[in-house]
Amino acid sequence: MAISAAQRALYGHLQQVIADQRVLQAFLQVPREQFVPRQFREDAYEDRPLPIGHGQTISQPTTVLLMTSFLQVREGQKILEIGAGSGYQAAILAEIIGPKGKVITLEVHKELAVFAKKNLHSYTNVQVIHTDGSGGYSKEAPYDRILITAACPTLPQHLLHQLNKDGILVAPVGDLAVQTMVRIRKGEEPEALGQFVFVPLQGKYGFTSSTQSL
């Protein structure tokens, strides 16, 4: 796959931040411009979030890759992502887990779920589901990893029972102004991994309820 000059330039920056070579390789394999609305494609390789509609954003590349690194993904794992957005994070995860793994990504906004499905059509190891994902997705549990890509008002302890014995959950937790990225290994104390800013989680366990729209 051809790498554009803009993608190559951003890759040079990411190499200074991300140590995991599998994560960096996934960045090169996934064309971010295909996961943003057409009017923002020229900005796809700027290191900043971009709007995708419904008050949601595709996170800046550095944030996506840091979260992926925090999750410590392995080939063949089953991963639950809460907040599909445009599908970009799911594509990065899918590249790392390979054909024997599976990503289940949940999206509360119907139009974004449709957008993500379209963007991820070539990934046979990703399933996009339109639902209130704030409570997880018990039908496919247990998971090796759970990733929440929206700000959580409280530590998502209610999701730990959907993890495997050695599973890991990563989520931004805090108020609407700023959140602390937290990694929870099942059965251990949570780790704080720095401050970030995300759009708010919606649904039963989020800041706002969107279940009426489902």
C-alpha positions, 0 to 999 in steps of 0.5 A: 500500500502506498504511503502518502507524504502526509502519512509518512510525516505523521509516522515520523512524529508517532515514532517518537511517542509509540514504542510498540512496532505492531501499533506503528505498523497498523497505523501505516496499514490503515488509511485514516482518510477513508475514516473521515467525512469527505470534506476533511480528507485533506486534514486526515494526517494532521495530529488532531481530532476531526468531526464525524457528525452527531457531536462525535469525533475521530480521535487524534492519531496519537491518542488512538495509538496510545490507547492501543498501546495501553491495551496491550493487544495480542494476535488472536484476541477478542476485543470489545470497543465501546464507541465505534465512531467512524471505525478507525480505532477498530481498524487499527485493532483489527490489523493487530489481532489478525484474522483469528481475532475479533473486534466487536465495536458498539455505536449508539448513533445509528448513522455512525454505525452505518458509516463505520460498517461502510468504512470497515467493509473489508475487515472480516474480523470486525463486527459493528453493532448499533446499540447502547454500548455503555453497559458492554455486550454480554452476548459475546463475553468474555473478552480479552480486552475492552476499550472505551473511546468516550469519557466515562463519568465513573470507573467502569467496574460494571464491565469487569465481569465481561473480561477474561481472567487475565483481561484488560480494560482501558477507559478515560474517566473523569468530568467533561473537561478532562479525563484520566486514562485508566487501565484496569487488569482484572483483579488488580488496582487501576493504573493512571496513564495520563490526562486526555479529553474525549467526547462524553459517553452516552447511554445508561452508564454515560453522561447522557441517555441516548437509548430513546434513539435506538 
